Amino acid sequence: MGHSKTKAQQSFSRTTPGELATRLSACPEEALLLVDFDDTLWLANSTEQFIACVRPALLVSMVLQLLDLLQPWRWFTRGGHRHSRDLLRIRVVLLLFPWCRSQWQRAAHSLGPDYLNQPLCALLRSHRGPVHLVSFGFDFIIRPILDAAKLEWPLLLSSTLDNTVELRMRGKAAELRGLLGRERLAASWCLTDSLLDRDLLEACSVGLLCQWPESRPLRAGLEPMLPLVYTKKVKRPTESYISRVIFGHDYLTLLLVFALGSAQPLSVAASLFCFLLAYFSAYEIGYFENDRLGLLYEEKPKVSPEYGSLAEAFRPWFAWSCAALFALPGAWLARDLSWITSNLAPTPMESAAAVWMVFMSLLVAVRVVFAWFNRIRERGRVVPMLLLQLARTAGYLVIFSTSLVGALYCFTHSVSKWIPYVTYRFGGERKGMPLHLMNGLLLIMLLLVCWLAGGVQLAQLLQWHAWVILGYVLLRAAKDLWGFRSSLVPIRPAKSQKLPLTGETSQDESP
């Protein structure tokens, strides 16, 4: 009948390191024992350890985090994104840091024995049958570890730079059937720590799933965390917040208000882009602090699961350093465009320094408000939240000037984003609220009040800059309005029910 298994037998069992000696003692001598390498025989991920050893570490982290933000593996592949991600990261490291192979040879000399699962090695050496190692890890990374640890078992299956994606998509079982044959694989035993090997666990005669507490998880290339990475991976991991909100709302608003009405719109736009990056580099410190204090003081903190594994890579000092660096080109581009130096005659360097200092003062003020926000009760946070929302757009008035309509638009844009937060904190539902419609109504009402009070002249409303802003706001408001148009139709009376006349009884009530 061969070694094919019935459907009822195609399963695997979980075991613990303490039970493993008893389980492996039942393995027949003629049965091939397939042992996973990463996080099983070697208590770490070999690919991540390889990346972590490449120097200079800061430059490696910058490159890999930029890759994670851009996600180029999604541009070229329709399936198997996570497999392509690992391959692309390794290829980029090998290309930009060609000395990494020699660095790894030296690092593996000490890391190989250090991370070796000694108890498992002892069990495997006492096993009389053949033992082969299998892994999705890269061959050129694993072999120096095997040599350094002086392991005698052959590496039967591993990835290369050419077959990584195909191997991981097919699975270990399909590949090993071609190497060993279907019958020999079905008679083999398998030991692994990961359910990614489920196909192999079920293809073997006995599959043992054992996870080792001593395994040391590592996500290389995340320390120190670059600007916007904490927002993307920890604070809002399931949202397109960077593209949709930071650039799609905030930056677009800044362009409409400040760049569009400037005599040098491209220079202002470039300056605003640098300032925006600087702003959110410092702003993320508030996000990080919000999560950290929430776990300490709140009964039901809303902190993503990614915080536990990634937050330790965030460094506030590095965030401030990035904010200061990003603000330098922004200040240089704005040195002749800011109202700060319009009535003075300083040198270009002095002008840029003045703009930089004013902007950094804004960031410090925002940081103080955010610290206040993070340290008070939930409902009280509606007050600092308004200041934080205003700073995201109207805060740039400390650098650039704009028209009256532009300034009012900054205010209404901020208030329209603040109202849903107030609603949420007082028990309402903010999902799906028409922010652009609220923004448009607020702006029209403010302009009407200012015009009636004589605070704005008709000529100011007829400027092309004002018309562009009003046109954009009204178009977005109309889109929101169209989204719930069904709620704007007149209500209809409910279906009337015939009520009994006074003194009469219905049939059901008759004696």
C-alpha positions as CSV (number, residue, x, y, z in Angstrom):
1,M,0.0,0.0,0.0
2,G,3.0,2.3,0.1
3,H,3.3,5.3,2.5
4,S,0.4,7.4,1.2
5,K,-1.7,8.7,4.1
6,T,-5.4,8.7,4.4
7,K,-7.3,12.0,4.8
8,A,-7.8,11.3,8.5
9,Q,-4.1,10.9,8.9
10,Q,-3.1,14.0,7.2
11,S,-2.6,16.1,10.2
12,F,0.2,17.2,12.6
13,S,0.6,17.7,16.3
14,R,1.8,20.5,18.4
15,T,4.5,19.7,21.0
16,T,6.7,21.5,23.5
17,P,10.5,21.5,23.8
18,G,10.1,19.4,27.0
19,E,8.1,16.7,25.2
20,L,10.2,16.7,22.1
21,A,12.7,14.0,23.3
22,T,9.9,11.5,23.9
23,R,8.3,12.3,20.5
24,L,11.5,12.0,18.5
25,S,12.4,8.7,20.2
26,A,9.5,7.1,18.3
27,C,11.0,8.1,14.9
28,P,12.1,5.0,13.0
29,E,15.8,4.8,12.0
30,E,14.9,4.4,8.3
31,A,12.6,7.5,8.4
32,L,14.1,10.8,7.1
33,L,13.9,13.6,9.7
34,L,13.4,17.0,8.1
35,V,14.2,19.8,10.4
36,D,13.5,23.5,9.7
37,F,16.5,25.8,10.2
38,D,15.3,29.3,11.1
39,D,13.8,29.6,14.6
40,T,14.1,25.9,15.1
41,L,17.6,24.5,14.8
42,W,18.9,28.1,14.8
43,L,17.0,30.3,17.2
44,A,16.8,33.4,15.0
45,N,15.8,34.4,11.5
46,S,18.9,34.1,9.3
47,T,17.8,36.7,6.8
48,E,17.0,39.4,9.4
49,Q,20.3,38.6,11.2
50,F,22.2,39.0,7.9
51,I,20.6,42.4,7.3
52,A,21.3,43.5,10.9
53,C,25.0,42.9,10.5
54,V,25.4,45.1,7.5
55,R,27.2,48.4,8.1
56,P,26.7,51.3,8.2
57,A,23.6,50.4,10.0
58,L,21.9,53.8,9.8
59,L,22.2,53.9,6.1
60,V,20.9,50.4,5.8
61,S,17.9,51.3,7.9
62,M,17.1,54.3,5.8
63,V,17.2,52.3,2.6
64,L,15.1,49.5,3.9
65,Q,12.5,51.7,5.6
66,L,12.1,53.8,2.4
67,L,11.5,50.5,0.6
68,D,8.8,49.6,3.1
69,L,7.1,52.9,2.6
70,L,7.2,52.8,-1.2
71,Q,6.5,49.0,-1.4
72,P,8.0,48.5,-4.9
73,W,7.3,44.8,-4.7
74,R,3.6,45.6,-5.3
75,W,4.4,47.5,-8.5
76,F,5.7,44.4,-10.4
77,T,4.0,41.4,-8.9
78,R,0.3,40.5,-8.6
79,G,0.8,37.7,-6.1
80,G,3.3,36.7,-3.5
81,H,4.0,40.2,-2.4
82,R,5.6,39.2,0.9
83,H,7.9,36.7,-0.9
84,S,9.0,39.4,-3.4
85,R,9.6,41.8,-0.5
86,D,12.2,39.6,1.1
87,L,14.0,39.0,-2.2
88,L,14.0,42.7,-3.1
89,R,15.3,43.7,0.3
90,I,18.2,41.3,0.0
91,R,19.0,42.3,-3.6
92,V,19.0,46.0,-2.7
93,V,21.4,45.3,0.2
94,L,23.7,43.3,-1.9
95,L,23.7,46.0,-4.6
96,L,24.2,49.0,-2.4
97,F,26.4,47.4,0.2
98,P,28.6,44.8,-1.7
99,W,30.9,44.3,1.2
100,C,28.0,42.8,3.2
101,R,28.9,39.2,2.2
102,S,32.4,39.5,3.8
103,Q,30.8,41.2,6.8
104,W,28.5,38.3,7.2
105,Q,31.3,35.7,7.0
106,R,32.9,37.4,10.0
107,A,29.6,37.8,11.9
108,A,28.4,34.3,11.3
109,H,31.6,33.0,12.9
110,S,30.3,34.1,16.3
111,L,26.5,34.2,15.7
112,G,26.4,30.6,14.4
113,P,27.2,28.9,17.7
114,D,25.6,31.6,19.8
115,Y,22.1,31.1,18.3
116,L,22.3,27.4,18.0
117,N,19.6,25.4,19.6
118,Q,21.8,23.2,21.7
119,P,19.1,21.0,23.3
120,L,17.7,20.2,19.9
121,C,21.2,19.6,18.5
122,A,21.7,17.0,21.3
123,L,18.5,15.3,20.4
124,L,19.3,15.2,16.7
125,R,22.8,13.8,17.4
126,S,21.3,11.0,19.4
127,H,18.9,10.2,16.6
128,R,20.2,7.2,14.6
129,G,18.4,8.0,11.4
130,P,19.2,10.5,8.6
131,V,18.6,14.2,9.4
132,H,18.3,16.9,6.6
133,L,17.8,20.6,7.1
134,V,15.2,22.6,5.1
135,S,14.6,26.3,5.0
136,F,13.1,29.2,3.1
137,G,16.2,31.2,4.0
138,F,18.9,32.1,1.6
139,D,21.6,29.5,0.9
140,F,24.5,32.0,0.9
141,I,23.4,33.2,4.4
142,I,22.8,29.8,6.0
143,R,25.9,27.9,4.9
144,P,28.4,30.2,6.8
145,I,26.2,29.6,9.9
146,L,26.4,25.8,9.4
147,D,30.2,26.0,8.9
148,A,30.6,28.2,12.0
149,A,28.4,25.9,14.2
150,K,30.1,22.8,12.8
151,L,26.8,21.1,12.0
152,E,27.1,17.8,10.1
153,W,23.6,17.6,8.7
154,P,23.1,18.5,5.0
155,L,21.1,21.5,3.9
156,L,18.6,19.8,1.6
157,L,16.4,22.8,0.7
158,S,17.0,26.5,0.7
159,S,16.4,29.6,-1.4
160,T,18.6,31.3,-3.9
161,L,18.3,34.7,-5.5
162,D,16.7,33.1,-8.5
163,N,14.1,30.7,-7.0
164,T,13.0,32.5,-3.8
165,V,9.5,33.6,-4.9
166,E,8.7,30.4,-6.8
167,L,9.9,28.2,-3.9
168,R,7.9,30.1,-1.3
169,M,4.7,30.2,-3.4
170,R,5.0,26.4,-4.2
171,G,5.9,25.4,-0.6
172,K,8.4,23.1,0.8
173,A,6.3,19.9,0.3
174,A,6.0,20.4,-3.4
175,E,9.7,21.0,-3.8
176,L,10.7,18.1,-1.7
177,R,8.4,15.7,-3.6
178,G,10.6,16.5,-6.6
179,L,13.8,16.0,-4.7
180,L,12.9,12.9,-2.6
181,G,9.9,11.4,-4.3
182,R,6.4,11.3,-3.1
183,E,6.7,8.0,-1.2
184,R,9.9,8.9,0.7
185,L,8.5,12.3,1.7
186,A,5.3,10.6,2.9
187,A,7.4,8.3,5.1
188,S,9.5,11.2,6.5
189,W,9.1,13.0,9.8
190,C,9.1,16.8,10.0
191,L,10.0,19.3,12.8
192,T,9.3,23.0,12.4
193,D,8.2,26.0,14.4
194,S,6.0,27.7,11.8
195,L,2.6,27.1,10.3
196,L,4.0,28.5,7.0
197,D,5.2,24.9,6.7
198,R,1.8,23.4,7.1
199,D,2.0,21.8,3.7
200,L,5.1,19.9,4.8
201,L,3.7,19.1,8.2
202,E,0.7,17.4,6.5
203,A,2.7,15.8,3.7
204,C,5.0,13.9,6.1
205,S,4.2,10.7,8.1
206,V,4.5,12.7,11.3
207,G,4.6,16.5,11.6
208,L,5.8,18.1,14.8
209,L,5.1,21.8,15.4
210,C,7.3,23.1,18.2
211,Q,8.0,26.7,19.1
212,W,11.0,27.6,21.2
213,P,10.6,30.4,23.8
214,E,14.4,31.1,23.4
215,S,14.0,32.1,19.8
216,R,15.0,35.8,19.3
217,P,12.7,37.7,17.0
218,L,14.3,40.5,15.0
219,R,13.1,42.9,12.4
220,A,16.2,44.4,10.9
221,G,16.5,47.8,9.4
222,L,14.0,49.5,11.7
223,E,16.2,51.3,14.2
224,P,16.1,54.2,14.4
225,M,12.7,54.6,12.8
226,L,12.5,57.1,10.0
227,P,9.9,59.8,9.8
228,L,6.4,58.6,8.9
229,V,7.3,54.9,9.5
230,Y,5.7,54.9,13.0
231,T,2.6,56.5,11.5
232,K,2.5,53.9,8.7
233,K,3.4,50.8,10.6
234,V,2.2,51.4,14.2
235,K,-0.2,54.3,14.6
236,R,-2.3,53.7,11.5
237,P,-1.3,50.4,10.0
238,T,-4.6,49.7,8.2
239,E,-5.1,53.2,6.8
240,S,-3.6,55.1,3.8
241,Y,-3.1,57.9,6.2
242,I,0.1,59.3,4.7
243,S,-1.1,59.5,1.1
244,R,-4.8,60.3,1.9
245,V,-4.6,62.7,4.8
246,I,-1.1,64.1,5.2
247,F,-0.5,64.7,1.5
248,G,-4.1,64.4,0.1
249,H,-5.6,66.8,2.7
250,D,-2.9,68.8,4.6
251,Y,-0.4,69.3,1.8
252,L,-3.0,70.1,-0.8
253,T,-4.5,72.7,1.5
254,L,-1.1,74.3,2.1
255,L,-0.6,74.4,-1.7
256,L,-4.0,76.1,-2.3
257,V,-3.5,78.6,0.5
258,F,0.2,79.5,0.3
259,A,1.8,78.3,-2.9
260,L,-1.0,79.2,-5.4
261,G,-1.2,82.8,-4.4
262,S,2.6,83.3,-4.3
263,A,4.7,85.0,-7.0
264,Q,7.0,81.9,-6.9
265,P,4.6,79.0,-6.4
266,L,7.1,76.2,-7.2
267,S,9.6,77.5,-4.6
268,V,6.8,77.8,-2.0
269,A,5.5,74.3,-2.8
270,A,9.0,72.8,-2.4
271,S,9.5,74.7,0.9
272,L,6.1,73.6,2.2
273,F,7.0,70.0,1.3
274,C,10.2,70.1,3.4
275,F,8.3,71.8,6.3
276,L,5.6,69.2,6.1
277,L,8.1,66.4,6.5
278,A,9.7,68.3,9.4
279,Y,6.4,68.9,11.0
280,F,5.3,65.3,11.0
281,S,8.8,64.1,12.0
282,A,8.2,65.9,15.3
283,Y,4.5,65.3,15.4
284,E,5.1,61.5,15.5
285,I,6.7,61.9,18.9
286,G,3.2,62.8,20.1
287,Y,1.8,59.6,18.5
288,F,4.4,57.5,20.1
289,E,3.8,59.1,23.5
290,N,0.1,58.7,23.1
291,D,0.4,55.0,22.6
292,R,2.9,54.6,25.5
293,L,0.9,56.6,28.0
294,G,-2.3,54.9,26.8
295,L,-1.0,51.5,27.7
296,L,0.0,52.8,31.1
297,Y,-3.1,54.8,32.2
298,E,-6.1,53.9,30.0
299,E,-8.4,50.9,30.7
300,K,-9.1,50.3,27.0
301,P,-6.2,51.8,25.1
302,K,-6.5,51.9,21.4
303,V,-3.0,50.7,20.5
304,S,-2.3,48.6,17.5
305,P,-0.7,45.1,18.0
306,E,2.4,46.4,16.0
307,Y,3.3,48.6,18.9
308,G,4.8,45.7,20.9
309,S,7.2,44.6,18.2
310,L,8.0,47.9,16.6
311,A,7.8,50.8,19.1
312,E,11.2,50.1,20.6
313,A,12.8,51.2,17.4
314,F,11.3,54.7,17.6
315,R,13.8,57.3,19.0
316,P,12.4,60.7,19.9
317,W,15.9,62.3,19.6
318,F,16.2,61.0,16.1
319,A,12.7,62.3,15.2
320,W,13.7,65.8,16.4
321,S,17.0,65.5,14.4
322,C,15.1,64.7,11.3
323,A,12.6,67.5,11.9
324,A,15.5,70.0,12.2
325,L,17.2,68.7,9.1
326,F,14.1,68.7,7.0
327,A,13.4,72.3,8.1
328,L,16.7,73.5,6.8
329,P,16.0,73.3,3.1
330,G,12.5,74.5,3.7
331,A,13.8,77.6,5.5
332,W,16.4,78.2,2.8
333,L,13.8,78.1,0.0
334,A,11.5,80.4,2.0
335,R,14.3,82.9,3.0
336,D,13.1,85.5,0.4
337,L,9.4,84.4,0.4
338,S,8.5,84.7,4.0
339,W,6.9,87.8,5.6
340,I,9.3,87.4,8.5
341,T,12.2,88.9,6.5
342,S,10.1,91.1,4.1
343,N,10.7,94.3,6.0
344,L,14.4,93.6,6.8
345,A,17.6,93.4,4.8
346,P,19.5,90.5,6.3
347,T,21.9,88.2,4.4
348,P,20.4,85.1,2.8
349,M,21.9,83.0,5.6
350,E,20.4,85.2,8.3
351,S,17.0,85.1,6.6
352,A,17.1,81.3,6.4
353,A,18.1,81.1,10.0
354,A,15.3,83.4,11.1
355,V,12.7,81.3,9.2
356,W,14.2,78.1,10.6
357,M,14.1,79.3,14.2
358,V,10.5,80.5,13.8
359,F,9.4,77.2,12.3
360,M,11.2,75.1,15.0
361,S,9.5,77.3,17.6
362,L,6.2,76.3,16.1
363,L,7.2,72.6,16.4
364,V,8.1,73.0,20.0
365,A,4.8,74.7,20.7
366,V,2.9,71.8,18.9
367,R,4.9,69.3,20.9
368,V,3.9,71.0,24.2
369,V,0.3,71.0,23.2
370,F,0.5,67.3,22.2
371,A,2.1,66.5,25.6
372,W,-0.8,68.3,27.3
373,F,-3.3,66.3,25.1
374,N,-1.7,63.0,26.1
375,R,-1.9,63.7,29.8
376,I,-5.5,64.7,30.3
377,R,-8.8,62.8,30.3
378,E,-10.4,61.8,27.1
379,R,-13.2,64.5,26.9
380,G,-10.9,67.2,28.0
381,R,-8.7,66.5,25.0
382,V,-11.2,68.3,22.7
383,V,-9.5,71.6,23.6
384,P,-5.9,70.8,22.7
385,M,-7.1,68.9,19.7
386,L,-8.5,72.1,18.2
387,L,-5.1,73.7,18.7
388,L,-3.4,70.7,17.1
389,Q,-5.7,70.8,14.1
390,L,-5.2,74.5,13.6
391,A,-1.4,74.1,13.8
392,R,-1.4,71.6,10.9
393,T,-2.6,74.2,8.4
394,A,-2.9,77.6,10.0
395,G,0.4,77.1,11.8
396,Y,2.2,77.9,8.6
397,L,1.0,81.5,8.8
398,V,4.0,82.1,11.0
399,I,6.1,81.6,7.9
400,F,4.0,82.6,4.8
401,S,1.3,85.1,4.2
402,T,-1.9,84.5,2.2
403,S,-5.2,86.2,1.3
404,L,-8.1,86.6,3.7
405,V,-9.9,83.8,2.0
406,G,-6.9,81.6,2.3
407,A,-6.5,82.3,6.0
408,L,-10.2,81.6,6.6
409,Y,-9.9,78.4,4.7
410,C,-7.1,77.3,7.0
411,F,-9.4,77.9,9.9
412,T,-12.5,76.2,8.5
413,H,-10.4,73.2,7.3
414,S,-9.1,72.7,10.8
415,V,-12.5,73.1,12.5
416,S,-14.2,70.7,10.1
417,K,-11.6,68.0,11.1
418,W,-12.0,68.9,14.8
419,I,-15.8,68.5,14.9
420,P,-15.8,64.7,14.3
421,Y,-13.3,64.3,17.1
422,V,-15.6,66.2,19.5
423,T,-18.5,64.0,18.3
424,Y,-16.5,60.9,18.9
425,R,-15.4,61.9,22.4
426,F,-19.0,62.7,23.5
427,G,-20.3,59.3,22.4
428,G,-21.3,60.0,18.8
429,E,-20.3,58.3,15.5
430,R,-17.8,60.1,13.4
431,K,-17.4,57.6,10.6
432,G,-18.7,58.9,7.3
433,M,-19.2,62.5,8.5
434,P,-19.1,64.9,5.5
435,L,-16.0,66.8,6.4
436,H,-15.8,68.7,3.1
437,L,-19.4,69.7,3.3
438,M,-18.9,71.1,6.8
439,N,-15.8,72.9,5.6
440,G,-17.7,74.5,2.7
441,L,-20.6,75.6,4.9
442,L,-18.3,77.1,7.5
443,L,-16.2,79.0,4.9
444,I,-19.3,80.4,3.2
445,M,-20.8,81.5,6.6
446,L,-17.6,83.1,7.7
447,L,-17.1,85.0,4.5
448,L,-20.8,86.2,4.6
449,V,-20.4,87.4,8.2
450,C,-17.1,89.2,7.4
451,W,-18.6,90.8,4.3
452,L,-21.7,92.0,6.2
453,A,-19.5,93.3,9.0
454,G,-17.3,95.2,6.5
455,G,-14.3,93.0,7.3
456,V,-13.9,91.9,3.7
457,Q,-14.3,93.8,0.5
458,L,-16.0,92.5,-2.6
459,A,-12.7,92.9,-4.5
460,Q,-11.1,90.4,-2.2
461,L,-13.7,87.8,-3.0
462,L,-13.3,88.4,-6.7
463,Q,-9.6,87.6,-6.7
464,W,-8.7,84.5,-8.8
465,H,-6.9,83.0,-5.7
466,A,-10.1,83.3,-3.7
467,W,-12.2,81.8,-6.6
468,V,-9.8,78.8,-6.9
469,I,-10.1,78.0,-3.2
470,L,-13.9,78.5,-3.2
471,G,-14.3,76.4,-6.3
472,Y,-12.3,73.6,-4.8
473,V,-14.1,73.7,-1.5
474,L,-17.6,73.8,-3.2
475,L,-16.7,70.9,-5.5
476,R,-15.6,68.7,-2.5
477,A,-18.7,69.8,-0.6
478,A,-20.9,68.9,-3.6
479,K,-19.3,65.5,-3.7
480,D,-20.1,64.9,0.0
481,L,-23.7,66.2,-0.6
482,W,-24.2,63.8,-3.5
483,G,-23.0,60.9,-1.3
484,F,-26.1,61.2,1.0
485,R,-28.5,62.7,-1.5
486,S,-31.1,60.0,-0.6
487,S,-31.4,61.6,2.8
488,L,-32.3,65.0,1.4
489,V,-35.7,63.9,-0.1
490,P,-38.9,64.9,1.7
491,I,-40.0,62.4,4.3
492,R,-43.2,60.5,3.7
493,P,-45.8,59.6,6.3
494,A,-45.7,56.1,7.6
495,K,-48.3,53.6,6.5
496,S,-51.4,54.5,8.4
497,Q,-53.1,51.9,10.5
498,K,-56.8,52.1,11.0
499,L,-57.5,52.8,14.7
500,P,-60.8,51.8,16.3
501,L,-63.3,54.5,16.9
502,T,-64.1,55.6,20.5
503,G,-66.4,53.2,22.2
504,E,-65.8,50.4,19.6
505,T,-63.7,47.4,20.0
506,S,-61.7,45.4,17.5
507,Q,-62.6,41.9,16.5
508,D,-59.8,40.6,18.6
509,E,-61.1,42.4,21.7
510,S,-64.8,41.3,21.4
511,P,-66.1,38.9,24.1
